[in-house]
Amino acid sequence: MAVLALGLAQSPRAVLFEGARLIVGDGSAPIENGAVLVQDGHIAAIGPAPLSAREGTLHIPLAGKTVMPAMINVHVHIGFEGYATWSADNYTAANVLDHLQRAAFYGTAATVSVGTNPLELALQIERDQQAGKYPIASRFLFLPGMAPPGGGPDAVLRVATNALHVINEVSTPDEARAAIVRLADRHIRAIKIWYDDRRGTYPKLTPETYLAALDEAHKRGMSVHTHAIALADQKFVVQAGTDVLVHMVQNERLDEEYLALLKARKPYWATVIGLGDPTEACNADPFFEQALPAAVIARIRATTERRPLAPSCGPPSPNAADREAIMAYNFPRMIESGARLVLGTDTGIHPGHTFGSGEHVELARWVQLGLTPSQAIVAATQRPALLMGLKDLGTLAIGQRASFIVLDANPLDNIRNSRRIASVYLDGRKVDRDALIAKFRSSQF
């Protein structure tokens, strides 16, 4: 299959990258004029230049560049988007690979698809990638999903998830526990649970059913990612002990009761702000055009009718100003209260907010809402690696996989410089971004 031949850029056994500013990813000060020795796909040495290297090592000069760890995205929906279409028929190994290559193109080392994956096919894709059967791409991980019958994913996702029967639908505590047991027996280590009625339009898990699922998952060493949007629902799931809170309360201000709960529980937190923003594809920015066929960009820009969960270049939503004001109030208070921010984008719903580029949008939004660039980078690299148990990713350190982004400008000066990508390396191999651009732009849909 032709798609599998792209991106197989090989590196010599030992490569010394020299002269760049190195952002480690743990919040420490960068290493100016640093050097990284890569051997067998891992970092063998790192520090101020010069570093000694054996004869025959390839030297790559990076003076004037900045290197940061490749990112880890803990919340996407892989497999269903076909640029201009979205359906169950799109979920194939080839399409999953295309999405993982788009993520890799923009500097994402690992991508976690949450709640909407056909179990057997997703497990096979994981195994095949780990066995080296795919070309260089973002590492694929996934979580099964749980919701009541007719509930769970949004209206776009639900069409495909219904067709493939991918949601573990439960109505009672006993059913929830049984579903968790079945997944644990398949060595699943995490699950997504929807606890949301979509403003009264969807059925919602009963509190007792949610608590049973959470309890059984924790008994079996599984972490729980919970989708909850309303303030009351976030209070409930945080009090109950969810490991990861997905979404941000965007329609009301947080109260002191909730902030106290956050201080006590300190959940991981994926904001997924960008999905609700106007699409960046409306702007004449090559960064967002590189991974999209020209016809898709033209279609998005020609769409002025604003519809939920669809790309549009029409006027702003009538509630845009209120949403911004509430986020400006809530975001810093979540952080100050101890919510452990991790990168999650909810990409895969529509092509205007898509794999790889959505990560950079989220970083910029965090900084706009009060985070420092250094804090944003930690939340996109080291912390999601810790959450997902990816002990060999997330920082530039000896023994870690050599997965990093080489930038033409310093994101610590301006977080939007994360978009100034010169090259991407995953496991020590350079991503062939030129070949991928050609592939993306020629894609049929």
C-alpha positions as CSV (number, residue, x, y, z in Angstrom):
1,M,0.0,0.0,0.0
2,A,1.6,3.3,-1.1
3,V,0.7,5.2,2.0
4,L,2.8,2.9,4.0
5,A,6.0,3.8,2.1
6,L,6.0,7.4,3.2
7,G,8.1,8.8,6.0
8,L,10.6,6.0,6.3
9,A,13.6,8.4,6.7
10,Q,16.4,6.4,8.3
11,S,19.2,7.8,10.5
12,P,22.7,6.5,11.0
13,R,23.4,4.6,14.1
14,A,24.8,7.6,16.0
15,V,24.0,11.3,15.3
16,L,25.2,14.3,17.2
17,F,22.9,17.4,17.0
18,E,25.0,20.5,18.0
19,G,24.5,24.1,18.7
20,A,20.8,24.4,19.4
21,R,19.0,25.8,22.4
22,L,17.6,22.7,24.2
23,I,14.2,22.9,26.0
24,V,14.2,19.8,28.3
25,G,10.5,19.8,28.9
26,D,10.5,19.7,32.7
27,G,10.3,23.4,33.3
28,S,14.0,23.8,33.9
29,A,16.1,26.6,32.2
30,P,17.0,25.7,28.6
31,I,20.5,24.5,27.7
32,E,22.0,27.2,25.5
33,N,24.3,26.0,22.7
34,G,23.5,22.4,23.6
35,A,24.2,19.1,22.1
36,V,22.3,15.8,21.9
37,L,23.9,12.5,21.0
38,V,21.4,10.0,19.5
39,Q,22.2,6.3,19.3
40,D,19.8,3.5,18.3
41,G,16.9,5.9,18.5
42,H,17.5,7.1,22.1
43,I,19.4,10.0,23.7
44,A,22.8,8.7,24.7
45,A,24.2,12.0,26.0
46,I,22.9,15.6,26.4
47,G,24.4,18.8,27.6
48,P,26.3,21.9,26.7
49,A,28.3,21.7,23.4
50,P,30.7,20.2,22.7
51,L,30.0,16.6,23.4
52,S,32.4,13.9,22.5
53,A,31.3,11.3,20.0
54,R,33.0,8.3,18.4
55,E,34.5,8.3,14.9
56,G,31.9,7.9,12.2
57,T,29.1,9.8,14.1
58,L,27.1,12.1,11.8
59,H,27.2,15.7,13.0
60,I,24.1,17.9,12.4
61,P,24.7,21.6,13.1
62,L,21.7,23.4,14.6
63,A,23.1,26.8,15.5
64,G,20.3,29.3,15.9
65,K,17.6,26.6,16.3
66,T,15.6,25.5,19.4
67,V,14.8,21.9,20.2
68,M,11.9,20.8,22.3
69,P,10.5,17.4,23.1
70,A,7.8,16.1,20.7
71,M,4.3,16.5,22.1
72,I,1.9,13.9,23.5
73,N,-1.8,14.4,22.9
74,V,-4.1,12.5,25.3
75,H,-7.4,13.3,23.7
76,V,-8.3,12.9,20.0
77,H,-10.7,10.9,17.9
78,I,-8.7,9.0,15.3
79,G,-9.8,7.2,12.2
80,F,-13.2,8.6,11.2
81,E,-12.3,11.9,9.5
82,G,-11.7,11.7,5.8
83,Y,-10.9,15.4,5.3
84,A,-14.4,16.4,4.0
85,T,-16.2,13.2,5.1
86,W,-16.8,11.7,8.5
87,S,-18.0,8.1,8.7
88,A,-17.6,4.6,10.0
89,D,-16.4,3.5,6.6
90,N,-13.4,5.7,7.0
91,Y,-12.1,3.8,10.0
92,T,-9.3,1.7,8.3
93,A,-5.7,1.0,9.2
94,A,-4.6,3.2,6.3
95,N,-6.7,6.2,7.5
96,V,-5.5,5.8,11.1
97,L,-2.0,5.9,9.8
98,D,-2.8,9.0,7.8
99,H,-4.0,10.7,10.9
100,L,-0.9,9.5,12.9
101,Q,1.4,10.9,10.1
102,R,-0.4,14.2,10.2
103,A,0.3,14.3,14.0
104,A,3.9,13.4,13.4
105,F,4.3,16.0,10.7
106,Y,3.4,18.7,13.3
107,G,5.6,17.2,16.1
108,T,3.4,14.9,18.1
109,A,5.2,11.7,19.3
110,A,2.1,9.9,20.8
111,T,-1.6,10.3,20.1
112,V,-4.3,8.9,22.3
113,S,-7.6,8.2,20.6
114,V,-10.3,8.2,23.3
115,G,-13.6,6.4,23.5
116,T,-14.5,5.9,19.8
117,N,-12.3,3.1,18.5
118,P,-13.4,-0.4,17.3
119,L,-11.7,-2.5,19.9
120,E,-10.3,-5.4,17.8
121,L,-9.0,-3.2,15.0
122,A,-7.5,-0.7,17.4
123,L,-5.7,-3.5,19.2
124,Q,-4.4,-4.8,15.9
125,I,-3.1,-1.4,14.8
126,E,-1.3,-1.0,18.2
127,R,0.3,-4.4,17.8
128,D,1.3,-3.8,14.2
129,Q,2.8,-0.4,14.9
130,Q,4.8,-1.8,17.9
131,A,6.0,-4.6,15.6
132,G,7.4,-2.1,13.2
133,K,5.0,-2.8,10.4
134,Y,4.1,0.9,9.9
135,P,6.4,3.7,8.8
136,I,7.4,6.5,11.1
137,A,4.3,8.1,12.6
138,S,3.0,9.3,16.0
139,R,2.6,6.4,18.4
140,F,-1.0,5.1,18.5
141,L,-2.7,4.5,21.8
142,F,-6.5,4.3,22.5
143,L,-9.1,4.1,25.3
144,P,-12.5,2.3,25.0
145,G,-15.5,4.4,25.8
146,M,-18.5,3.9,28.1
147,A,-21.9,5.7,28.1
148,P,-25.6,4.9,28.4
149,P,-27.5,3.6,25.4
150,G,-28.1,6.6,23.1
151,G,-25.7,8.8,25.1
152,G,-22.0,9.6,25.0
153,P,-20.3,11.0,21.9
154,D,-21.5,14.1,20.2
155,A,-23.9,14.1,17.2
156,V,-21.0,13.9,14.7
157,L,-19.2,11.1,16.4
158,R,-22.4,9.2,17.3
159,V,-23.3,8.3,13.7
160,A,-20.1,6.3,13.3
161,T,-19.8,4.9,16.8
162,N,-23.4,3.5,16.5
163,A,-22.6,1.9,13.2
164,L,-19.5,0.2,14.6
165,H,-21.0,-0.5,18.0
166,V,-17.8,0.8,19.7
167,I,-19.3,2.3,22.8
168,N,-19.7,0.1,25.9
169,E,-23.3,0.9,26.6
170,V,-24.4,0.4,30.2
171,S,-27.5,1.3,32.2
172,T,-26.9,-0.2,35.6
173,P,-24.0,-0.5,38.1
174,D,-23.8,-4.3,37.5
175,E,-23.5,-3.7,33.7
176,A,-20.8,-1.1,34.2
177,R,-18.8,-3.4,36.4
178,A,-19.1,-6.3,33.9
179,A,-18.0,-4.1,31.1
180,I,-14.9,-3.0,33.0
181,V,-14.1,-6.6,33.8
182,R,-14.3,-7.5,30.1
183,L,-12.0,-4.7,29.2
184,A,-9.5,-5.4,32.0
185,D,-9.3,-9.0,30.8
186,R,-8.2,-7.6,27.4
187,H,-5.4,-5.7,29.2
188,I,-7.0,-2.3,28.7
189,R,-5.4,0.1,31.1
190,A,-7.7,3.2,30.8
191,I,-11.2,4.0,29.8
192,K,-13.2,7.1,28.9
193,I,-16.6,7.6,30.5
194,W,-19.2,10.2,29.3
195,Y,-21.0,11.9,32.2
196,D,-23.0,14.5,30.4
197,D,-26.6,14.9,29.1
198,R,-25.6,17.5,26.4
199,R,-27.9,20.2,28.0
200,G,-30.8,17.8,28.4
201,T,-30.7,16.3,24.9
202,Y,-28.9,13.0,25.7
203,P,-29.5,10.2,28.3
204,K,-26.9,10.3,31.0
205,L,-25.4,7.7,33.3
206,T,-26.9,7.5,36.7
207,P,-24.5,8.6,39.5
208,E,-24.6,5.0,40.9
209,T,-23.6,3.6,37.5
210,Y,-20.8,6.0,37.1
211,L,-19.5,5.3,40.6
212,A,-19.6,1.6,40.0
213,A,-17.6,1.9,36.8
214,L,-15.0,4.2,38.4
215,D,-14.7,1.8,41.4
216,E,-14.3,-1.3,39.3
217,A,-11.8,0.4,37.0
218,H,-9.7,1.5,40.0
219,K,-9.8,-1.9,41.5
220,R,-8.3,-3.3,38.3
221,G,-5.6,-0.7,37.9
222,M,-7.4,1.2,35.1
223,S,-7.4,5.0,35.0
224,V,-10.6,6.8,34.1
225,H,-10.9,9.8,31.8
226,T,-14.2,11.5,32.3
227,H,-16.0,13.8,29.8
228,A,-18.0,16.3,31.9
229,I,-18.9,19.9,30.8
230,A,-21.3,21.3,33.3
231,L,-20.0,22.6,36.6
232,A,-22.3,20.3,38.7
233,D,-21.1,17.3,36.7
234,Q,-17.4,18.2,37.0
235,K,-17.9,18.6,40.8
236,F,-19.4,15.1,41.0
237,V,-16.7,13.3,39.0
238,V,-13.8,15.1,40.6
239,Q,-15.3,14.4,44.1
240,A,-15.7,10.7,43.0
241,G,-12.1,10.5,42.0
242,T,-11.8,10.6,38.3
243,D,-8.2,10.5,37.1
244,V,-8.5,12.7,34.1
245,L,-11.1,15.5,33.7
246,V,-11.9,16.3,30.1
247,H,-13.3,19.7,29.0
248,M,-13.5,23.1,30.6
249,V,-16.6,24.7,32.1
250,Q,-17.3,27.4,29.5
251,N,-20.7,28.7,30.4
252,E,-20.5,29.6,34.1
253,R,-17.9,30.7,36.6
254,L,-16.4,28.2,38.9
255,D,-17.3,28.5,42.6
256,E,-15.3,28.1,45.8
257,E,-16.8,24.7,46.5
258,Y,-15.4,23.4,43.2
259,L,-12.0,25.0,43.6
260,A,-11.7,23.4,47.0
261,L,-12.4,20.0,45.5
262,L,-9.7,20.6,42.9
263,K,-7.2,21.4,45.6
264,A,-8.0,18.2,47.3
265,R,-8.1,15.9,44.3
266,K,-5.7,17.5,41.8
267,P,-7.0,15.6,38.7
268,Y,-5.2,15.6,35.4
269,W,-7.1,18.0,33.1
270,A,-7.5,18.2,29.3
271,T,-9.0,21.6,28.3
272,V,-9.8,20.9,24.6
273,I,-10.5,24.6,24.0
274,G,-9.7,24.7,20.3
275,L,-12.6,22.7,19.1
276,G,-14.9,25.5,20.1
277,D,-12.8,28.2,18.5
278,P,-13.1,29.6,14.9
279,T,-11.0,27.5,12.7
280,E,-7.5,28.7,11.9
281,A,-8.0,27.4,8.3
282,C,-9.8,30.6,7.6
283,N,-6.6,32.6,7.8
284,A,-4.0,32.7,5.1
285,D,-1.5,30.8,7.3
286,P,0.6,28.1,5.5
287,F,1.1,26.3,8.8
288,F,-2.5,25.1,8.7
289,E,-2.6,24.5,5.0
290,Q,0.3,22.1,4.7
291,A,-1.6,19.0,5.8
292,L,-4.9,19.7,3.9
293,P,-5.7,19.4,0.2
294,A,-6.4,22.7,-1.4
295,A,-10.0,21.8,-2.2
296,V,-10.7,21.2,1.5
297,I,-9.2,24.6,2.4
298,A,-11.3,26.3,-0.3
299,R,-14.5,24.5,0.9
300,I,-13.9,25.6,4.5
301,R,-13.3,29.2,3.5
302,A,-16.4,29.2,1.3
303,T,-18.5,28.1,4.2
304,T,-20.0,31.1,6.1
305,E,-23.0,29.4,7.8
306,R,-22.0,28.6,11.4
307,R,-23.0,25.2,12.6
308,P,-22.0,23.2,15.7
309,L,-19.0,21.0,15.3
310,A,-18.3,22.1,11.7
311,P,-15.7,24.4,10.2
312,S,-16.9,27.8,9.1
313,C,-15.4,31.1,8.2
314,G,-18.6,32.9,9.0
315,P,-19.2,35.5,11.7
316,P,-18.3,34.7,15.3
317,S,-20.7,32.9,17.5
318,P,-23.1,35.3,19.4
319,N,-21.8,33.9,22.7
320,A,-18.1,34.2,21.8
321,A,-17.4,37.2,24.0
322,D,-19.2,35.6,27.0
323,R,-17.2,32.3,26.4
324,E,-13.9,34.2,26.4
325,A,-14.7,36.0,29.6
326,I,-15.7,32.9,31.4
327,M,-12.6,31.0,30.2
328,A,-10.4,33.9,31.2
329,Y,-11.9,33.6,34.7
330,N,-12.0,29.8,35.0
331,F,-8.7,28.7,33.4
332,P,-6.3,30.4,35.9
333,R,-8.4,29.3,38.8
334,M,-8.3,25.7,37.7
335,I,-4.5,25.9,37.4
336,E,-4.1,27.7,40.8
337,S,-6.2,25.0,42.4
338,G,-4.0,22.2,41.3
339,A,-5.6,20.8,38.2
340,R,-2.7,19.1,36.3
341,L,-3.0,20.4,32.8
342,V,-2.3,17.9,29.9
343,L,-2.5,18.4,26.2
344,G,-5.8,17.2,24.6
345,T,-7.4,18.7,21.5
346,D,-10.5,16.7,20.6
347,T,-9.3,16.8,17.0
348,G,-10.8,14.4,14.5
349,I,-14.3,15.9,14.5
350,H,-13.8,18.2,11.4
351,P,-10.9,19.2,9.1
352,G,-10.7,22.7,10.3
353,H,-9.4,21.5,13.7
354,T,-7.3,18.6,12.9
355,F,-4.5,16.3,13.9
356,G,-1.1,17.9,14.7
357,S,-2.0,21.5,14.1
358,G,-4.6,21.5,16.8
359,E,-1.9,20.9,19.4
360,H,-0.3,24.2,18.5
361,V,-3.6,26.0,18.8
362,E,-4.2,24.6,22.3
363,L,-0.7,25.7,23.4
364,A,-1.3,29.3,22.2
365,R,-4.7,29.4,23.9
366,W,-3.2,28.3,27.3
367,V,-0.6,31.1,27.1
368,Q,-3.3,33.6,26.1
369,L,-5.2,32.6,29.2
370,G,-2.2,33.0,31.6
371,L,0.2,30.1,31.3
372,T,3.9,30.8,30.6
373,P,5.3,29.2,27.5
374,S,7.5,27.0,29.7
375,Q,4.5,25.8,31.6
376,A,2.6,25.1,28.4
377,I,5.5,23.0,27.0
378,V,5.6,20.9,30.2
379,A,1.8,20.3,29.9
380,A,2.3,19.2,26.3
381,T,5.3,16.9,26.9
382,Q,6.4,15.7,30.3
383,R,3.1,15.7,32.1
384,P,1.0,13.8,29.5
385,A,3.9,11.2,29.3
386,L,3.6,10.7,33.0
387,L,-0.2,10.4,32.8
388,M,0.0,7.8,30.1
389,G,2.9,5.8,31.6
390,L,5.2,6.7,28.6
391,K,8.4,6.6,30.6
392,D,10.6,7.0,27.5
393,L,8.9,10.1,26.1
394,G,8.2,13.7,27.2
395,T,11.6,15.1,28.0
396,L,15.1,15.5,26.5
397,A,17.1,13.2,28.8
398,I,19.5,10.3,28.6
399,G,17.7,7.1,27.9
400,Q,14.6,8.8,26.5
401,R,13.5,8.2,22.9
402,A,15.0,10.8,20.6
403,S,11.6,12.3,19.7
404,F,11.9,16.1,19.3
405,I,11.0,19.1,17.3
406,V,13.6,21.4,15.8
407,L,12.3,25.0,15.6
408,D,13.5,28.0,13.7
409,A,12.6,30.3,16.7
410,N,12.3,30.1,20.4
411,P,8.8,29.2,21.8
412,L,9.9,30.5,25.2
413,D,9.9,33.9,23.7
414,N,6.6,33.4,21.9
415,I,4.6,30.2,22.1
416,R,3.5,30.6,18.5
417,N,7.1,29.9,17.6
418,S,6.2,26.2,18.2
419,R,4.8,26.5,14.7
420,R,8.2,27.4,13.2
421,I,9.1,23.8,12.6
422,A,12.3,23.1,10.8
423,S,12.2,19.3,11.3
424,V,10.8,16.6,13.4
425,Y,12.6,13.5,14.7
426,L,10.7,10.5,16.2
427,D,12.8,7.7,17.7
428,G,15.9,9.2,16.2
429,R,14.4,9.1,12.6
430,K,13.8,12.3,10.7
431,V,10.2,12.7,9.5
432,D,10.1,13.3,5.7
433,R,7.9,16.3,6.0
434,D,8.2,17.2,2.3
435,A,7.0,13.8,1.2
436,L,4.1,14.0,3.7
437,I,3.1,17.5,2.4
438,A,2.9,16.0,-1.1
439,K,0.8,13.1,0.2
440,F,-1.6,15.3,2.2
441,R,-2.2,17.8,-0.6
442,S,-2.8,15.1,-3.2
443,S,-5.2,13.1,-1.0
444,Q,-8.6,12.2,-2.5
445,F,-11.7,12.7,-0.5
